[in-house]
Amino acid sequence: MTGYRLTVRHGSRVDRASYADLAGAIAAMERAVDEVRAEGPLEGVKVLRDFEPAERVAARIELSTGGWLRGRDAGVDVMGDGHLVAFAGGMRRRELDASADEAAFEAVRRALRPG
């Protein structure tokens, strides 16, 4: 494995960085989550129906092991009310079981751990 690529999608901005180890990549993910949360909650919106802040994604922060066919992806969605939803997979995304912030980051760590 050559490392981990962090992609932060926040609004129209997309930032990318590379990390040699999983611990450094997870730490950077945690910092990115803190930056998004520092901006405060999103407002609700009405587009055909009402979307509450908890239903809106403020930012998607994803780690990838690289590799087009054999790479693994996992990350967290920072929802508009600040809670995190951990996920694994790229095209076929599945939600990971995580009830707290630490559990979300640990779920991502488990999904990307070598072996």
N, CA, C and O atoms as a MOPAC input file, in Angstrom:
PM7 MOZYME 1SCF
protein

 N      0.85300 1    -1.17000 1     0.00000 1
 C      0.00000 1     0.00000 1     0.00000 1
 C      0.90000 1     1.23500 1     0.00000 1
 O      1.91000 1     1.27400 1     0.70300 1
 N      0.53200 1     2.23000 1    -0.78300 1
 C      1.36400 1     3.41500 1    -0.92400 1
 C      0.96400 1     4.54400 1     0.00700 1
 O      1.70000 1     5.52600 1     0.10000 1
 N     -0.14100 1     4.45900 1     0.68700 1
 C     -0.56100 1     5.51300 1     1.59400 1
 C     -2.04700 1     5.76500 1     1.51000 1
 O     -2.81200 1     4.94200 1     1.00800 1
 N     -2.43900 1     6.92000 1     2.01300 1
 C     -3.85000 1     7.27400 1     2.11000 1
 C     -4.05900 1     8.65700 1     1.52900 1
 O     -3.26500 1     9.57100 1     1.75100 1
 N     -5.13700 1     8.79300 1     0.78500 1
 C     -5.48100 1    10.08100 1     0.20000 1
 C     -6.73700 1    10.60400 1     0.88700 1
 O     -7.76100 1     9.92200 1     0.94000 1
 N     -6.64500 1    11.82000 1     1.41200 1
 C     -7.76500 1    12.47000 1     2.07400 1
 C     -8.40400 1    13.44300 1     1.10000 1
 O     -7.71900 1    14.27800 1     0.51000 1
 N     -9.72500 1    13.33800 1     0.92800 1
 C    -10.47300 1    14.26100 1     0.09200 1
 C    -11.54300 1    14.91200 1     0.96300 1
 O    -12.35100 1    14.22600 1     1.58900 1
 N    -11.54000 1    16.23800 1     0.99500 1
 C    -12.52700 1    16.99100 1     1.76900 1
 C    -13.38600 1    17.75900 1     0.77400 1
 O    -12.89400 1    18.64200 1     0.07000 1
 N    -14.67300 1    17.41900 1     0.71900 1
 C    -15.63800 1    18.12200 1    -0.12300 1
 C    -16.52500 1    18.95700 1     0.79800 1
 O    -17.32400 1    18.42300 1     1.56800 1
 N    -16.36900 1    20.26700 1     0.70400 1
 C    -17.10700 1    21.16800 1     1.57500 1
 C    -17.62700 1    22.30000 1     0.70700 1
 O    -16.86000 1    23.14900 1     0.25300 1
 N    -18.92500 1    22.30700 1     0.48100 1
 C    -19.50500 1    23.27500 1    -0.43900 1
 C    -18.96500 1    23.00400 1    -1.83100 1
 O    -18.94200 1    21.85900 1    -2.28100 1
 N    -18.53500 1    24.04000 1    -2.50600 1
 C    -17.99000 1    23.86100 1    -3.85100 1
 C    -16.49000 1    23.58600 1    -3.83000 1
 O    -15.88300 1    23.36400 1    -4.87800 1
 N    -15.89300 1    23.60100 1    -2.64700 1
 C    -14.45100 1    23.41100 1    -2.49700 1
 C    -14.10900 1    21.93000 1    -2.34800 1
 O    -14.79400 1    21.20200 1    -1.62900 1
 N    -13.06100 1    21.48700 1    -3.02000 1
 C    -12.54100 1    20.12400 1    -2.87900 1
 C    -11.05100 1    20.23800 1    -2.60600 1
 O    -10.30000 1    20.77700 1    -3.41900 1
 N    -10.62400 1    19.72200 1    -1.44800 1
 C     -9.21700 1    19.73000 1    -1.07000 1
 C     -8.73600 1    18.29900 1    -0.94500 1
 O     -9.47100 1    17.42300 1    -0.48800 1
 N     -7.48900 1    18.06300 1    -1.35600 1
 C     -6.90400 1    16.72400 1    -1.28400 1
 C     -5.53000 1    16.79800 1    -0.64000 1
 O     -4.80100 1    17.77600 1    -0.80100 1
 N     -5.18900 1    15.73600 1     0.09900 1
 C     -3.86000 1    15.62200 1     0.70200 1
 C     -3.52800 1    14.14300 1     0.80800 1
 O     -4.42500 1    13.30100 1     0.84200 1
 N     -2.24900 1    13.82900 1     0.86100 1
 C     -1.79300 1    12.44200 1     0.98000 1
 C     -1.05400 1    12.25200 1     2.29100 1
 O     -0.38200 1    13.15900 1     2.78200 1
 N     -1.18800 1    11.05500 1     2.84900 1
 C     -0.55900 1    10.70600 1     4.11900 1
 C      0.05500 1     9.32100 1     3.99600 1
 O     -0.49900 1     8.43800 1     3.34200 1
 N      1.19100 1     9.14500 1     4.62400 1
 C      1.90500 1     7.87500 1     4.54900 1
 C      1.27100 1     6.79900 1     5.42200 1
 O      1.31200 1     5.61600 1     5.08400 1
 N      0.68100 1     7.21200 1     6.55300 1
 C      0.11800 1     6.20200 1     7.45500 1
 C     -1.32300 1     6.53200 1     7.82500 1
 O     -1.78000 1     7.66700 1     7.69300 1
 N     -2.02100 1     5.50100 1     8.29300 1
 C     -3.43500 1     5.64200 1     8.62500 1
 C     -3.64500 1     6.58000 1     9.81300 1
 O     -4.60700 1     7.34800 1     9.82500 1
 N     -2.77100 1     6.53100 1    10.80000 1
 C     -2.92300 1     7.38800 1    11.97900 1
 C     -2.88100 1     8.86700 1    11.58800 1
 O     -3.69800 1     9.65600 1    12.06400 1
 N     -1.94800 1     9.24200 1    10.73600 1
 C     -1.86000 1    10.62900 1    10.28600 1
 C     -3.06700 1    11.04900 1     9.46900 1
 O     -3.54100 1    12.17900 1     9.58200 1
 N     -3.56300 1    10.13300 1     8.64300 1
 C     -4.73200 1    10.42500 1     7.81200 1
 C     -5.98500 1    10.61000 1     8.67200 1
 O     -6.78200 1    11.51200 1     8.41400 1
 N     -6.16600 1     9.76800 1     9.68500 1
 C     -7.32600 1     9.89000 1    10.58400 1
 C     -7.23400 1    11.19200 1    11.37500 1
 O     -8.24500 1    11.86900 1    11.56600 1
 N     -6.04500 1    11.54700 1    11.83400 1
 C     -5.86700 1    12.80900 1    12.57100 1
 C     -6.23900 1    14.00100 1    11.68800 1
 O     -6.88300 1    14.94100 1    12.15300 1
 N     -5.83800 1    13.96500 1    10.42800 1
 C     -6.20100 1    15.04100 1     9.49400 1
 C     -7.70600 1    15.06600 1     9.26000 1
 O     -8.29400 1    16.14000 1     9.12800 1
 N     -8.33100 1    13.90200 1     9.20700 1
 C     -9.78200 1    13.81900 1     9.04900 1
 C    -10.47600 1    14.47200 1    10.24400 1
 O    -11.44000 1    15.21700 1    10.06900 1
 N     -9.99500 1    14.19700 1    11.44300 1
 C    -10.57700 1    14.78800 1    12.64300 1
 C    -10.44700 1    16.31400 1    12.62500 1
 O    -11.38200 1    17.02100 1    13.00200 1
 N     -9.29100 1    16.82300 1    12.18900 1
 C     -9.10600 1    18.27900 1    12.09600 1
 C    -10.07900 1    18.88400 1    11.08300 1
 O    -10.63600 1    19.95500 1    11.32600 1
 N    -10.28800 1    18.20900 1     9.95400 1
 C    -11.21200 1    18.71000 1     8.93200 1
 C    -12.63800 1    18.75600 1     9.47600 1
 O    -13.37100 1    19.70900 1     9.21100 1
 N    -13.03600 1    17.73600 1    10.23300 1
 C    -14.36600 1    17.72600 1    10.85100 1
 C    -14.50200 1    18.91300 1    11.80400 1
 O    -15.52600 1    19.59700 1    11.80500 1
 N    -13.47700 1    19.15600 1    12.60800 1
 C    -13.52400 1    20.28200 1    13.55400 1
 C    -13.67900 1    21.61700 1    12.82700 1
 O    -14.41100 1    22.49300 1    13.28700 1
 N    -12.99100 1    21.77600 1    11.69200 1
 C    -13.09000 1    23.01900 1    10.91500 1
 C    -14.50100 1    23.22700 1    10.37100 1
 O    -15.01900 1    24.34300 1    10.40100 1
 N    -15.12300 1    22.15900 1     9.87600 1
 C    -16.48600 1    22.26400 1     9.34700 1
 C    -17.45200 1    22.61000 1    10.47600 1
 O    -18.30200 1    23.48600 1    10.31900 1
 N    -17.32600 1    21.93100 1    11.60300 1
 C    -18.22300 1    22.19000 1    12.73200 1
 C    -18.06800 1    23.60100 1    13.28000 1
 O    -19.03400 1    24.18200 1    13.77400 1
 N    -16.86900 1    24.15700 1    13.19900 1
 C    -16.62100 1    25.50600 1    13.72400 1
 C    -17.43700 1    26.56200 1    12.97600 1
 O    -17.66800 1    27.65100 1    13.50100 1
 N    -17.86600 1    26.25100 1    11.77200 1
 C    -18.67600 1    27.19000 1    10.99500 1
 C    -20.11600 1    27.24900 1    11.47900 1
 O    -20.86700 1    28.13500 1    11.07100 1
 N    -20.50800 1    26.32900 1    12.33600 1
 C    -21.86400 1    26.32000 1    12.87300 1
 C    -22.80400 1    25.47100 1    12.03200 1
 O    -22.42400 1    24.97700 1    10.97000 1
 N    -24.02300 1    25.30500 1    12.50500 1
 C    -24.98200 1    24.45100 1    11.81200 1
 C    -25.50300 1    25.07700 1    10.52000 1
 O    -25.48300 1    26.29500 1    10.34400 1
 N    -25.96500 1    24.21500 1     9.63100 1
 C    -26.61400 1    24.67300 1     8.40400 1
 C    -28.05600 1    25.04900 1     8.70900 1
 O    -28.62700 1    24.60600 1     9.70600 1
 N    -28.62700 1    25.85000 1     7.86100 1
 C    -30.04300 1    26.19600 1     7.94900 1
 C    -30.85700 1    25.09300 1     7.27500 1
 O    -30.34200 1    24.36900 1     6.42300 1
 N    -32.10200 1    24.97100 1     7.64900 1
 C    -33.00900 1    24.10700 1     6.92000 1
 C    -33.32500 1    24.73300 1     5.57000 1
 O    -33.23300 1    25.95200 1     5.42100 1
 N    -33.69500 1    23.92500 1     4.59000 1
 C    -34.06400 1    24.44500 1     3.27600 1
 C    -35.35400 1    23.78000 1     2.81600 1
 O    -35.74200 1    22.71600 1     3.29800 1
 N    -36.00300 1    24.44500 1     1.87000 1
 C    -37.23100 1    23.89500 1     1.30500 1
 C    -37.05300 1    23.81600 1    -0.20900 1
 O    -36.99800 1    24.83800 1    -0.89200 1
 N    -36.96700 1    22.59800 1    -0.71900 1
 C    -36.87900 1    22.33100 1    -2.15200 1
 C    -37.79600 1    21.13600 1    -2.40300 1
 O    -37.39700 1    19.99100 1    -2.19200 1
 N    -38.98600 1    21.39000 1    -2.83900 1
 C    -40.03600 1    20.38900 1    -3.00500 1
 C    -40.53000 1    19.84900 1    -1.67000 1
 O    -41.69800 1    19.47900 1    -1.54600 1
 N    -39.67000 1    19.80200 1    -0.68900 1
 C    -40.04000 1    19.43000 1     0.67800 1
 C    -39.05200 1    20.09500 1     1.61700 1
 O    -38.04900 1    20.65700 1     1.17700 1
 N    -39.33500 1    20.03200 1     2.91000 1
 C    -38.42900 1    20.63100 1     3.89600 1
 C    -37.29200 1    19.67800 1     4.21200 1
 O    -37.51200 1    18.48700 1     4.43300 1
 N    -36.06400 1    20.21000 1     4.23300 1
 C    -34.89000 1    19.45000 1     4.63200 1
 C    -34.34000 1    20.09700 1     5.89900 1
 O    -33.89500 1    21.24400 1     5.87600 1
 N    -34.37400 1    19.36600 1     6.98500 1
 C    -33.83400 1    19.84400 1     8.25100 1
 C    -32.31100 1    19.76300 1     8.21500 1
 O    -31.76200 1    19.00400 1     7.41600 1
 N    -31.61100 1    20.53000 1     9.06300 1
 C    -30.15000 1    20.47900 1     9.08100 1
 C    -29.59300 1    19.05500 1     9.23600 1
 O    -28.56900 1    18.73100 1     8.63500 1
 N    -30.24300 1    18.21500 1    10.02400 1
 C    -29.76000 1    16.84400 1    10.23100 1
 C    -29.83500 1    16.00000 1     8.95800 1
 O    -29.19900 1    14.94900 1     8.87100 1
 N    -30.60800 1    16.45800 1     7.97400 1
 C    -30.75100 1    15.72600 1     6.70900 1
 C    -29.81800 1    16.24200 1     5.61800 1
 O    -29.73500 1    15.64900 1     4.54200 1
 N    -29.11900 1    17.33600 1     5.88500 1
 C    -28.23800 1    17.94900 1     4.90100 1
 C    -26.78500 1    17.61100 1     5.21000 1
 O    -26.38500 1    17.59600 1     6.37400 1
 N    -26.00100 1    17.34200 1     4.18200 1
 C    -24.57600 1    17.06500 1     4.34900 1
 C    -23.80900 1    18.37800 1     4.22400 1
 O    -23.84800 1    19.02900 1     3.18000 1
 N    -23.11800 1    18.76200 1     5.28700 1
 C    -22.31400 1    19.98200 1     5.26900 1
 C    -20.98000 1    19.72500 1     4.57200 1
 O    -20.47900 1    20.58200 1     3.84300 1
 N    -20.40300 1    18.53100 1     4.80100 1
 C    -19.12300 1    18.18100 1     4.17600 1
 C    -18.97700 1    16.66600 1     4.13900 1
 O    -19.47100 1    15.95700 1     5.01600 1
 N    -18.29800 1    16.18900 1     3.12100 1
 C    -17.95700 1    14.76000 1     3.01200 1
 C    -16.43900 1    14.67400 1     3.07400 1
 O    -15.73300 1    15.28200 1     2.27000 1
 N    -15.95300 1    13.90600 1     4.04200 1
 C    -14.51500 1    13.77100 1     4.26700 1
 C    -14.17500 1    12.29700 1     4.11100 1
 O    -14.62000 1    11.45200 1     4.88800 1
 N    -13.37400 1    12.00600 1     3.08900 1
 C    -13.16900 1    10.61600 1     2.67700 1
 C    -11.69100 1    10.27300 1     2.59800 1
 O    -10.87400 1    11.08500 1     2.16300 1
 N    -11.35500 1     9.05400 1     3.02700 1
 C    -10.00500 1     8.51300 1     2.88300 1
 C    -10.04300 1     7.37900 1     1.87600 1
 O    -10.99400 1     6.59700 1     1.83800 1
 N     -9.01000 1     7.29900 1     1.07000 1
 C     -8.91000 1     6.25100 1     0.06500 1
 C     -7.52200 1     5.64200 1     0.12300 1
 O     -6.53300 1     6.33300 1     0.36700 1
 N     -7.46400 1     4.33000 1    -0.10600 1
 C     -6.16700 1     3.65400 1    -0.16500 1
 C     -5.61300 1     3.68300 1    -1.57200 1
 O     -4.51400 1     3.18300 1    -1.81300 1
 N     -6.35200 1     4.25900 1    -2.50700 1
 C     -5.89800 1     4.34700 1    -3.89000 1
 C     -6.19000 1     3.05900 1    -4.64100 1
 O     -6.74500 1     2.10800 1    -4.09200 1
 N     -5.81400 1     3.05300 1    -5.87400 1
 C     -6.08100 1     1.86800 1    -6.68700 1
 C     -7.47400 1     1.89400 1    -7.25100 1
 O     -8.44900 1     1.97600 1    -6.50400 1
 N     -7.58200 1     1.82700 1    -8.54600 1
 C     -8.87700 1     1.94200 1    -9.19900 1
 C     -9.80200 1     0.78900 1    -8.85900 1
 O    -10.97000 1     1.01300 1    -8.54100 1
 N     -9.31100 1    -0.42900 1    -8.91700 1
 C    -10.17000 1    -1.58500 1    -8.68300 1
 C    -10.04200 1    -2.16200 1    -7.28300 1
 O    -11.00800 1    -2.70600 1    -6.74900 1
 N     -8.88600 1    -2.05200 1    -6.69100 1
 C     -8.66200 1    -2.71200 1    -5.41000 1
 C     -8.52700 1    -1.74900 1    -4.23900 1
 O     -8.28400 1    -2.17900 1    -3.11200 1
 N     -8.67600 1    -0.49500 1    -4.48200 1
 C     -8.58100 1     0.47200 1    -3.40300 1
 C     -9.79700 1     0.39500 1    -2.49600 1
 O    -10.85000 1    -0.11000 1    -2.88500 1
 N     -9.63600 1     0.89800 1    -1.29200 1
 C    -10.74600 1     0.95100 1    -0.33700 1
 C    -11.00400 1     2.39700 1     0.03000 1
 O    -10.07500 1     3.20000 1     0.11600 1
 N    -12.26500 1     2.72600 1     0.24600 1
 C    -12.67900 1     4.07200 1     0.60600 1
 C    -13.52600 1     4.01500 1     1.87000 1
 O    -14.32600 1     3.09700 1     2.05300 1
 N    -13.34500 1     4.99100 1     2.72900 1
 C    -14.19000 1     5.13900 1     3.91800 1
 C    -14.08500 1     6.59200 1     4.36100 1
 O    -13.11300 1     7.28100 1     4.05100 1
 N    -15.09000 1     7.04200 1     5.08500 1
 C    -15.05500 1     8.42200 1     5.53400 1
 C    -16.24200 1     8.76800 1     6.39300 1
 O    -16.95000 1     7.89600 1     6.89700 1
 N    -16.44600 1    10.06600 1     6.55300 1
 C    -17.56300 1    10.55200 1     7.34200 1
 C    -18.25800 1    11.67900 1     6.59600 1
 O    -17.62400 1    12.48300 1     5.91300 1
 N    -19.56200 1    11.71700 1     6.74200 1
 C    -20.35300 1    12.86600 1     6.30500 1
 C    -20.61200 1    13.69700 1     7.55900 1
 O    -21.10400 1    13.18000 1     8.56200 1
 N    -20.28400 1    14.96600 1     7.49800 1
 C    -20.61500 1    15.89100 1     8.58200 1
 C    -21.96800 1    16.47400 1     8.21800 1
 O    -22.09600 1    17.21900 1     7.24700 1
 N    -22.96900 1    16.13100 1     9.00300 1
 C    -24.31900 1    16.56500 1     8.70400 1
 C    -24.52000 1    18.00600 1     9.16600 1
 O    -23.73200 1    18.53100 1     9.95200 1
 N    -25.56800 1    18.62900 1     8.67700 1
 C    -25.82700 1    20.03800 1     8.93400 1
 C    -25.99900 1    20.40100 1    10.38900 1
 O    -25.80100 1    21.55600 1    10.76500 1
 N    -26.36700 1    19.42700 1    11.22400 1
 C    -26.49200 1    19.69300 1    12.65800 1
 C    -25.23200 1    19.30900 1    13.42200 1
 O    -25.19600 1    19.41200 1    14.64800 1
 N    -24.18600 1    18.86200 1    12.70100 1
 C    -22.90600 1    18.54500 1    13.32500 1
 C    -22.65200 1    17.08200 1    13.60200 1
 O    -21.51400 1    16.71300 1    13.89400 1
 N    -23.67000 1    16.22200 1    13.52400 1
 C    -23.39800 1    14.82000 1    13.81000 1
 C    -22.70500 1    14.15800 1    12.61700 1
 O    -22.77200 1    14.64600 1    11.48900 1
 N    -22.04600 1    13.04800 1    12.89200 1
 C    -21.26300 1    12.35200 1    11.87100 1
 C    -21.94200 1    11.06500 1    11.44900 1
 O    -22.54100 1    10.36500 1    12.26500 1
 N    -21.84000 1    10.76300 1    10.16600 1
 C    -22.30200 1     9.49000 1     9.62400 1
 C    -21.10100 1     8.85600 1     8.93500 1
 O    -20.61400 1     9.35400 1     7.92000 1
 N    -20.63000 1     7.74000 1     9.50800 1
 C    -19.47600 1     7.04000 1     8.93700 1
 C    -19.94700 1     6.14000 1     7.80600 1
 O    -21.03300 1     5.56400 1     7.86600 1
 N    -19.10800 1     6.02300 1     6.76100 1
 C    -19.45700 1     5.17100 1     5.62600 1
 C    -18.20600 1     4.48300 1     5.09400 1
 O    -17.08000 1     4.90700 1     5.35300 1
 N    -18.43500 1     3.41700 1     4.34800 1
 C    -17.35800 1     2.71600 1     3.64900 1
 C    -17.81800 1     2.48300 1     2.22200 1
 O    -19.01100 1     2.34600 1     1.95100 1
 N    -16.85900 1     2.44000 1     1.32200 1
 C    -17.16500 1     2.19000 1    -0.07900 1
 C    -17.21400 1     3.47300 1    -0.87600 1
 O    -17.49300 1     4.54900 1    -0.34700 1
 N    -16.94100 1     3.33900 1    -2.14500 1
 C    -16.96800 1     4.48000 1    -3.04500 1
 C    -18.28300 1     4.54000 1    -3.78700 1
 O    -19.19300 1     5.27300 1    -3.39900 1
 N    -18.38400 1     3.76900 1    -4.85600 1
 C    -19.61600 1     3.75100 1    -5.65300 1
 C    -20.76700 1     3.09800 1    -4.88700 1
 O    -21.90500 1     3.56300 1    -4.94900 1
 N    -20.47200 1     2.04800 1    -4.18400 1
 C    -21.48500 1     1.35200 1    -3.38200 1
 C    -21.23700 1     1.64600 1    -1.91500 1
 O    -20.64700 1     0.84600 1    -1.19000 1
 N    -21.68800 1     2.77900 1    -1.51000 1
 C    -21.45100 1     3.26000 1    -0.15400 1
 C    -22.39900 1     2.58300 1     0.82100 1
 O    -23.59100 1     2.43800 1     0.54700 1
 N    -21.85600 1     2.16900 1     1.96800 1
 C    -22.69300 1     1.60800 1     3.03100 1
 C    -22.37400 1     2.31700 1     4.33800 1
 O    -21.21800 1     2.64100 1     4.61300 1
 N    -23.39100 1     2.55400 1     5.12900 1
 C    -23.20900 1     3.23200 1     6.40000 1
 C    -22.56200 1     2.27700 1     7.39400 1
 O    -22.93000 1     1.10400 1     7.47000 1
 N    -21.59800 1     2.78400 1     8.15300 1
 C    -20.92600 1     2.00400 1     9.18400 1
 C    -21.58500 1     2.27300 1    10.52600 1
 O    -22.08600 1     3.37100 1    10.76900 1
 N    -21.58500 1     1.28700 1    11.38400 1
 C    -22.19000 1     1.41500 1    12.70000 1
 C    -21.30300 1     2.27600 1    13.59000 1
 O    -20.20500 1     1.86600 1    13.96700 1
 N    -21.78200 1     3.46000 1    13.92100 1
 C    -21.03300 1     4.37800 1    14.78000 1
 C    -22.00800 1     5.34100 1    15.42800 1
 O    -22.73200 1     6.06100 1    14.74100 1
 N    -22.02300 1     5.35000 1    16.76100 1
 C    -22.99100 1     6.19400 1    17.45600 1
 C    -22.39400 1     7.47900 1    18.01900 1
 O    -23.13700 1     8.37900 1    18.41000 1
 N    -21.08200 1     7.58200 1    18.06900 1
 C    -20.42700 1     8.78100 1    18.60200 1
 C    -19.26100 1     9.14600 1    17.69600 1
 O    -18.86700 1     8.35500 1    16.83800 1
 N    -18.70700 1    10.34400 1    17.88200 1
 C    -17.58400 1    10.79300 1    17.05100 1
 C    -16.43500 1     9.79500 1    17.06700 1
 O    -15.92300 1     9.41700 1    16.01400 1
 N    -16.03000 1     9.37100 1    18.25600 1
 C    -14.91000 1     8.44400 1    18.35400 1
 C    -15.24000 1     7.13900 1    17.63300 1
 O    -14.37500 1     6.54600 1    16.98900 1
 N    -16.46900 1     6.70300 1    17.73900 1
 C    -16.89100 1     5.47300 1    17.06700 1
 C    -16.85800 1     5.65300 1    15.55100 1
 O    -16.53200 1     4.71100 1    14.82800 1
 N    -17.18600 1     6.83800 1    15.06100 1
 C    -17.15600 1     7.09100 1    13.61700 1
 C    -15.73100 1     6.99700 1    13.09200 1
 O    -15.48600 1     6.35600 1    12.07000 1
 N    -14.79100 1     7.63000 1    13.78400 1
 C    -13.40400 1     7.57600 1    13.34300 1
 C    -12.83300 1     6.16500 1    13.47800 1
 O    -12.05000 1     5.72800 1    12.63500 1
 N    -13.22100 1     5.45700 1    14.53200 1
 C    -12.75800 1     4.07300 1    14.70200 1
 C    -13.34300 1     3.17200 1    13.61300 1
 O    -12.66000 1     2.26900 1    13.13000 1
 N    -14.58900 1     3.40500 1    13.22400 1
 C    -15.19800 1     2.62200 1    12.13900 1
 C    -14.44900 1     2.83800 1    10.82900 1
 O    -14.22500 1     1.89000 1    10.07600 1
 N    -14.06600 1     4.07000 1    10.55700 1
 C    -13.27500 1     4.37100 1     9.36300 1
 C    -11.91600 1     3.67400 1     9.45500 1
 O    -11.44600 1     3.08100 1     8.48400 1
 N    -11.29500 1     3.75200 1    10.62900 1
 C    -10.00200 1     3.10000 1    10.84300 1
 C    -10.09200 1     1.59500 1    10.57700 1
 O     -9.22800 1     1.02700 1     9.90800 1
 N    -11.13900 1     0.95200 1    11.10200 1
 C    -11.33400 1    -0.49400 1    10.88800 1
 C    -11.53500 1    -0.81000 1     9.40800 1
 O    -10.99900 1    -1.79600 1     8.90200 1
 N    -12.30400 1     0.02600 1     8.71500 1
 C    -12.59800 1    -0.22500 1     7.30600 1
 C    -11.35600 1    -0.11200 1     6.43100 1
 O    -11.28600 1    -0.75000 1     5.38100 1
 N    -10.38100 1     0.68300 1     6.84000 1
 C     -9.19400 1     0.91300 1     6.02000 1
 C     -7.94700 1     0.20500 1     6.52600 1
 O     -6.90900 1     0.23300 1     5.86500 1
 N     -8.03500 1    -0.42700 1     7.68600 1
 C     -6.87400 1    -1.09500 1     8.25800 1
 C     -6.38200 1    -2.19000 1     7.31700 1
 O     -7.18400 1    -2.96500 1     6.79400 1
 N     -5.07100 1    -2.26000 1     7.09700 1
 C     -4.52900 1    -3.29800 1     6.21100 1
 C     -4.83300 1    -4.69500 1     6.75700 1
 O     -4.87200 1    -4.92300 1     7.96600 1
 N     -5.04600 1    -5.61700 1     5.81900 1
 C     -5.24300 1    -7.00800 1     6.22400 1
 C     -6.59600 1    -7.49100 1     6.22700 1
 O     -6.83700 1    -8.65300 1     6.55600 1

